[in-house]
Amino acid sequence: GIDKRTIEKFEKEAAELGKGS
């Protein structure tokens, strides 16, 4: 399974990429 911290990190990076675009 995926670690909860990994998911939070992924979501945070995705959010930053969304804002950057």
mmJSON file of the N, C-alpha and C atoms, coordinates in Angstrom:
{"data_MODEL":{"atom_site":{
"group_PDB":["ATOM","ATOM","ATOM","ATOM","ATOM","ATOM","ATOM","ATOM","ATOM","ATOM","ATOM","ATOM","ATOM","ATOM","ATOM","ATOM","ATOM","ATOM","ATOM","ATOM","ATOM","ATOM","ATOM","ATOM","ATOM","ATOM","ATOM","ATOM","ATOM","ATOM","ATOM","ATOM","ATOM","ATOM","ATOM","ATOM","ATOM","ATOM","ATOM","ATOM","ATOM","ATOM","ATOM","ATOM","ATOM","ATOM","ATOM","ATOM","ATOM","ATOM","ATOM","ATOM","ATOM","ATOM","ATOM","ATOM","ATOM","ATOM","ATOM","ATOM","ATOM","ATOM","ATOM"],
"id":[1,2,3,4,5,6,7,8,9,10,11,12,13,14,15,16,17,18,19,20,21,22,23,24,25,26,27,28,29,30,31,32,33,34,35,36,37,38,39,40,41,42,43,44,45,46,47,48,49,50,51,52,53,54,55,56,57,58,59,60,61,62,63],
"type_symbol":["N","C","C","N","C","C","N","C","C","N","C","C","N","C","C","N","C","C","N","C","C","N","C","C","N","C","C","N","C","C","N","C","C","N","C","C","N","C","C","N","C","C","N","C","C","N","C","C","N","C","C","N","C","C","N","C","C","N","C","C","N","C","C"],
"label_atom_id":["N","CA","C","N","CA","C","N","CA","C","N","CA","C","N","CA","C","N","CA","C","N","CA","C","N","CA","C","N","CA","C","N","CA","C","N","CA","C","N","CA","C","N","CA","C","N","CA","C","N","CA","C","N","CA","C","N","CA","C","N","CA","C","N","CA","C","N","CA","C","N","CA","C"],
"label_alt_id":[null,null,null,null,null,null,null,null,null,null,null,null,null,null,null,null,null,null,null,null,null,null,null,null,null,null,null,null,null,null,null,null,null,null,null,null,null,null,null,null,null,null,null,null,null,null,null,null,null,null,null,null,null,null,null,null,null,null,null,null,null,null,null],
"label_comp_id":["GLY","GLY","GLY","ILE","ILE","ILE","ASP","ASP","ASP","LYS","LYS","LYS","ARG","ARG","ARG","THR","THR","THR","ILE","ILE","ILE","GLU","GLU","GLU","LYS","LYS","LYS","PHE","PHE","PHE","GLU","GLU","GLU","LYS","LYS","LYS","GLU","GLU","GLU","ALA","ALA","ALA","ALA","ALA","ALA","GLU","GLU","GLU","LEU","LEU","LEU","GLY","GLY","GLY","LYS","LYS","LYS","GLY","GLY","GLY","SER","SER","SER"],
"label_asym_id":["A","A","A","A","A","A","A","A","A","A","A","A","A","A","A","A","A","A","A","A","A","A","A","A","A","A","A","A","A","A","A","A","A","A","A","A","A","A","A","A","A","A","A","A","A","A","A","A","A","A","A","A","A","A","A","A","A","A","A","A","A","A","A"],
"label_entity_id":["1","1","1","1","1","1","1","1","1","1","1","1","1","1","1","1","1","1","1","1","1","1","1","1","1","1","1","1","1","1","1","1","1","1","1","1","1","1","1","1","1","1","1","1","1","1","1","1","1","1","1","1","1","1","1","1","1","1","1","1","1","1","1"],
"label_seq_id":[1,1,1,2,2,2,3,3,3,4,4,4,5,5,5,6,6,6,7,7,7,8,8,8,9,9,9,10,10,10,11,11,11,12,12,12,13,13,13,14,14,14,15,15,15,16,16,16,17,17,17,18,18,18,19,19,19,20,20,20,21,21,21],
"pdbx_PDB_ins_code":[null,null,null,null,null,null,null,null,null,null,null,null,null,null,null,null,null,null,null,null,null,null,null,null,null,null,null,null,null,null,null,null,null,null,null,null,null,null,null,null,null,null,null,null,null,null,null,null,null,null,null,null,null,null,null,null,null,null,null,null,null,null,null],
"Cartn_x":[0.84,0.0,0.868,0.212,0.944,0.848,1.972,1.986,1.129,0.502,-0.339,0.509,1.724,2.606,2.926,3.121,3.433,2.274,1.051,-0.132,-0.217,0.011,-0.06,0.99,2.187,3.261,2.876,2.322,1.927,0.862,-0.123,-1.2,-0.645,0.287,0.869,1.614,2.413,3.165,2.2,1.157,0.177,-0.503,-0.811,-1.47,-0.546,0.742,1.701,1.828,1.836,1.941,0.698,-0.46,-1.706,-1.65,-1.112,-1.022,0.004,1.091,2.158,1.67,0.83,0.368,-0.461],
"Cartn_y":[-1.217,0.0,1.258,2.383,3.657,4.335,4.906,5.577,6.835,7.159,8.361,9.604,9.602,10.758,10.902,9.779,9.815,10.433,10.053,10.596,12.093,12.519,13.956,14.71,14.156,14.803,14.886,13.798,13.78,14.834,14.913,15.897,17.314,17.536,18.875,19.27,18.336,18.636,18.862,18.064,18.2,19.559,19.994,21.29,22.41,22.278,23.318,23.341,22.163,22.101,22.738,22.495,23.064,24.578,25.134,26.595,27.132,26.376,26.82,26.883,25.912,25.892,27.124],
"Cartn_z":[0.0,0.0,0.0,-0.157,-0.173,1.188,1.636,2.937,2.901,4.005,4.056,3.799,4.317,4.103,2.62,1.947,0.511,-0.247,0.128,-0.542,-0.306,0.922,1.232,0.433,0.333,-0.42,-1.894,-2.416,-3.822,-4.079,-3.202,-3.372,-3.292,-2.384,-2.233,-3.51,-4.033,-5.259,-6.414,-6.492,-7.568,-7.477,-6.263,-6.076,-6.543,-6.224,-6.629,-8.149,-8.768,-10.23,-10.843,-10.242,-10.756,-10.731,-9.647,-9.537,-10.529,-10.72,-11.62,-13.059,-13.427,-14.818,-15.105],
"occupancy":[1.0,1.0,1.0,1.0,1.0,1.0,1.0,1.0,1.0,1.0,1.0,1.0,1.0,1.0,1.0,1.0,1.0,1.0,1.0,1.0,1.0,1.0,1.0,1.0,1.0,1.0,1.0,1.0,1.0,1.0,1.0,1.0,1.0,1.0,1.0,1.0,1.0,1.0,1.0,1.0,1.0,1.0,1.0,1.0,1.0,1.0,1.0,1.0,1.0,1.0,1.0,1.0,1.0,1.0,1.0,1.0,1.0,1.0,1.0,1.0,1.0,1.0,1.0],
"B_iso_or_equiv":[0.0,0.0,0.0,0.0,0.0,0.0,0.0,0.0,0.0,0.0,0.0,0.0,0.0,0.0,0.0,0.0,0.0,0.0,0.0,0.0,0.0,0.0,0.0,0.0,0.0,0.0,0.0,0.0,0.0,0.0,0.0,0.0,0.0,0.0,0.0,0.0,0.0,0.0,0.0,0.0,0.0,0.0,0.0,0.0,0.0,0.0,0.0,0.0,0.0,0.0,0.0,0.0,0.0,0.0,0.0,0.0,0.0,0.0,0.0,0.0,0.0,0.0,0.0],
"pdbx_formal_charge":[null,null,null,null,null,null,null,null,null,null,null,null,null,null,null,null,null,null,null,null,null,null,null,null,null,null,null,null,null,null,null,null,null,null,null,null,null,null,null,null,null,null,null,null,null,null,null,null,null,null,null,null,null,null,null,null,null,null,null,null,null,null,null],
"auth_seq_id":[1,1,1,2,2,2,3,3,3,4,4,4,5,5,5,6,6,6,7,7,7,8,8,8,9,9,9,10,10,10,11,11,11,12,12,12,13,13,13,14,14,14,15,15,15,16,16,16,17,17,17,18,18,18,19,19,19,20,20,20,21,21,21],
"auth_comp_id":["GLY","GLY","GLY","ILE","ILE","ILE","ASP","ASP","ASP","LYS","LYS","LYS","ARG","ARG","ARG","THR","THR","THR","ILE","ILE","ILE","GLU","GLU","GLU","LYS","LYS","LYS","PHE","PHE","PHE","GLU","GLU","GLU","LYS","LYS","LYS","GLU","GLU","GLU","ALA","ALA","ALA","ALA","ALA","ALA","GLU","GLU","GLU","LEU","LEU","LEU","GLY","GLY","GLY","LYS","LYS","LYS","GLY","GLY","GLY","SER","SER","SER"],
"auth_asym_id":["A","A","A","A","A","A","A","A","A","A","A","A","A","A","A","A","A","A","A","A","A","A","A","A","A","A","A","A","A","A","A","A","A","A","A","A","A","A","A","A","A","A","A","A","A","A","A","A","A","A","A","A","A","A","A","A","A","A","A","A","A","A","A"],
"auth_atom_id":["N","CA","C","N","CA","C","N","CA","C","N","CA","C","N","CA","C","N","CA","C","N","CA","C","N","CA","C","N","CA","C","N","CA","C","N","CA","C","N","CA","C","N","CA","C","N","CA","C","N","CA","C","N","CA","C","N","CA","C","N","CA","C","N","CA","C","N","CA","C","N","CA","C"],
"pdbx_PDB_model_num":[1,1,1,1,1,1,1,1,1,1,1,1,1,1,1,1,1,1,1,1,1,1,1,1,1,1,1,1,1,1,1,1,1,1,1,1,1,1,1,1,1,1,1,1,1,1,1,1,1,1,1,1,1,1,1,1,1,1,1,1,1,1,1]
}}}
